[in-house]
């Protein structure tokens, strides 16, 4: 563990280095973000990130961070729970995205436990934070192990009824660390349906079948197989509720030979291909990040779930524990 730098507020950001299962990860306490992730025998980063802390504050589109208290969007920045309406911070076209302007990705987490291959970070969110009810205590556990396994476990408890659905927000590029677009990657997503959205990316209603659409990736295909522009920022419906760990996606970079599988307990997978990315400063090892430099595979509860009774529930009550588990598994050859 090291002191990595200081936020504009003067707070100290720490960085830890983990190793295990043929992987090495660097994690910073701002946003509980994975700054860097590498696989033995492959010299490029697997994720997008910055070498400088000030770039995270000014330019980061959630690079490697934990999004919360509610990952993804809540329409019009409001929802009702137990007959009470709550108004949230509106930071995206009048909606609340990833918990608001000062969501979990922007805050300083505490290191609660640290070992050679794991770290546990904790964040306490006050009642009324960004408009959300209830004082909530969140924990993020990153662990490396197995054969190329990067394990993410997110838990939360509350002292009053609230909504909570966090997500890990790394941008992956398995070819050259983001220096060239990831649209040549091949992907499989094990979902029979997805959520159509309006022009502000709010779900229109019930899930729609992927059959016969540009969202049918049930078999491995190039990301740009249907559309050269490869615009995806949609929730793929994996299940109606969270449940047992199962494999839900595969990603493969033919040029490098690096592959990644995603297994999760979560009912949704938000696939974001970053078509408009144009980051001003350079990223890890001086790489320039342009359009499609990386993609997010965010395992989570469906967007706008607090306003949609038919979606998986994001309600968390006192005495309950929200637990989300995801395993990203990497290999080469």
N, C-alpha and C positions, 0 to 999 in steps of 0.2 A: 504494500500500500504506500502511496506517495501523495503529497500535496501537489495537485496538478495546476492550480491557478486560483484566481479570485473572480467572483461575479462582479458586475457593476455595483451591486449592493455592498460589496466588501466581504461577502461570505466566502469561505474556503471550499473549493471543490476538490475532492479526493479521487484518485484513480487507483483501481486494483487490477492486477494481472493474474489471470487464472490459466491453468493448463491441465489437460486431461483428455483421454480418448483420442489423441492425435490432433487436438485443437488447442489454440491459444486465444484467449479473449481479454480485451481491456474494457473495463466498465467504469464509468464516471458517475459521481453521485448526483450531478445535475440531471434530473429526469430519469434516474436509474438507467442511463443510456449505455448501450453497447457501442463503444467508440470504434472498436476494431475487432475482427474475428478472422482467424487464419487457420488453414488446414496444412498439416505437415506434407511436405513434398510438393506444395503449390505455393508460389511466392507472392501471389496477389491477394488483397483483402477479399473476403466474401461479402462484405457489407460496405455501404457508403458511410463516410464519417469525415470529421475534420481533425487536423493536427493541432488546432488552436482553439482554446476555450471560448474566446470572444466571438468566434465565428458561430458557435452554437447559439449564443444569445441573439445574434443579429440575423443569421441566414438559415438556420436549420429548419427544414420542413419535417420536424419530429424524427430526425435521424436516430435510429436505435433506441428510442425512448419508450417509456410506458405511458400510453394514452389513458386518460381517466379524468374525472371519476367515471364518466361514461364515454367510452371510445365510440367514434363515428358521430353521426348527427342526430340531434333531437330537434324536430321541426319547430320553427318559430321560437325556439328557446324557451319552451314551456311544456309542462306536463302536470297532470293531477294524480294525487295519491291519497287514498282514504278520504276523498272529498275535498281536499285542499289543493289549490293550484299553486305551483311553484314557477317562478320566472327566473330563467338562467341567463348567464352572460351570452350575448349574441355576437359571435366572432366570425361568422361565415354566412354571408348573404341573408342575414336576419335569423340564422339558425345557430344552435350551440354545437360546435365541433370539438371533439376530444376534450370535453370538460370546460371549454372556455379559454379566454386569453391567458389565464393563469392556471391552466390545468396541471395534472400531475407531471406532464412532460417538461414543464417550465420550472418546477420546484426542486429544492434541495432535499434529497433523501438522506437518511442516516444509515450507516453501516451497523447492522445488528449482530452479524456473525460472518466470519471470514475463514476460509480454509484454502488449501492449495488449489482445489478445483471447483470451489463454490463460494458464493457470497449471498447474503441475505440483506436486503435493504428495506427500510421502514419509512413510511410517510404518514403523518397524522393530519387529517383534513378536518377543519373545524366545521361546526354546524353553520350553514349559510354560505360556505365557501363556494363562490361562483354561482350562488343561488340554490345549491343542493341542500336538502335537509339532513340533519343528523351529523354528529361527529363520527368520522369514519377513520379507522386505522387500517392501512394497506401495507402489504408486504410483497416483495418481489424476490424470488430465489432463482438465481442463475446457477446452473451446474453443468460441468463438462464431464463426460464419461462414456462408457460403452465403446463403440466403434464410431467415432465422429459424431457423438450426440451432444447437442446443445439443448439443454432442458430449461424450460421457463415455467415456474409455478407462481401464480398470483393468488393471493388470498386477501380477504377484507372482512371486517366486522364493524358493526355500527351500534350506536346507543339509541337510535330512533329510526323509524321506517324511512327508507331512502331507495334510490336506484343506484346500481353499481355494475359496470361492465367494462373492465380494463382490457388492454390489448398491447402486445409487444409490436413495435413499429419499425423494425429494421427494414432497410431497402437492400435487397440482394442482387448481386450481379456475379455470376459464377465464371465469367470469361476473363476479364482483366481488371476487376475491381471498379468498374464504372467508367473507364476511359472511353468505351464505345457502347452504343445502345444494346440493351438486353433483348431486343425484339427477335434476335436469332435463336434465343433459347427455345426449348420445347417444354411444354407444360401439360400436365394432366390434373384436372380437378374433379373429384368424385362427387359431383352434385347433379341431380336430375332437374333442379330448378334454380332460379335466381330471382332477384328483386328488380324489376324495371323501375327507373327513377325519372324524376322530372329534370328540368334544366339546372336546378340547384342541388341535384343528387339526393333528393328526398324520395323515399319509396312511394310508388303510386298506389300500392295496395297489396293484393295477394301475390304469392310467388307465381312465376310463369315458367313453363317447361323450357328447358334448353334445347330440346329436340328441334332440329331444323333452323336454329338461330346461330348467330355469331358467338354465342355463349356456350356452345357445346364443346367442351374440352374433356369429355369423359374418356377419350383416348388421347395419347400424346400427340400434340400438334405444335407447330411453330406458333409463337405468340401473335405474329402478324398473318396467320393463315387466312383469316377472313377479311382483315382490314389492314392495309399498309400503315395506317395511322395508329393502329393498336390502342385505341382509347378504351380502357377498362378502369372503372372505379365503382365496382358493384359488389353486392353481397351475394355469394353463392350459398344456397340453403343446404346445409349438410344434414340437418335433423331438426325436429320440432322442439327438442329440449337438449340440454347438455347430457352427457352420459359417459359411456366407457371410452377409453382411449382407442382410437382407430386411425389408420392412415387415410388422409383426405386429399393429398396433393403430392405431385412429383414435379421437379424442375431439373432440366438437364441442359448443359451447355456443350454442344457437339465439338466446338473448337478446343476447349480446354479438357474435356472429358470429365468435368466435375458435375456431380449430381447432388440433389437435395431432396429428401422426402419430408413431409409435414404430417405429424400425427397429433391429434388433439382430442380433448373432451368437449370442445365447444360446438355449438349448433350452427355457427356461421363462419364463412371465410371471406373477408373483404380483400378482393384482388385489385390492387392499384398499380398501374403500369407507368405512372409519372410521365405522361406525354408532353407536359408543358414545362418540365424541369429545365431551369437555366440558372444554376448557382453561380454567383459572382466570384467568390474566392475559390481557390483550388481545394480539393479534398485530400484524402489520405495519400501520402507519398507524392503530392503535387498533381494528382489527377484532376482533370476538368470534368465536371458533371453537367452534361447537357440533356436533351430530351431522351427519355427512356433509359437513363443511366442506371437505374435500378428499379426493382419492383417490390411492393409490399404484399405479404401474404399474412394478413392480420386475422388470427383466430379470435372470435368474439361472439357476443350476442348480436342479433340483427339490429341494423340502424333503426332509430325512432321507435324502438320497442316500448318505451314508456307510454307512447300514445297509441299503440296497436295491440288491442287485447288478444288478437290471434297469433301474435308473434311470441317467441320464447320470452319468458318473464325476466326482467332485470331487477325486480323488487328484492331488496334485502332488508330483513327485519332483525331487531335485537334478539340475540340468542342463536342466530344463524351465522354460518361462515360461507362466504362466496369463495369458491376455489376453482381455478382455471389452470389446466395443465396442457402444455404443448411441447413437443419434441421435434426439433429440426435436426435431421441426420444427414451428414455430408460424407461423400466418398469420391474417390477419383479412379477412373478406369473400370 
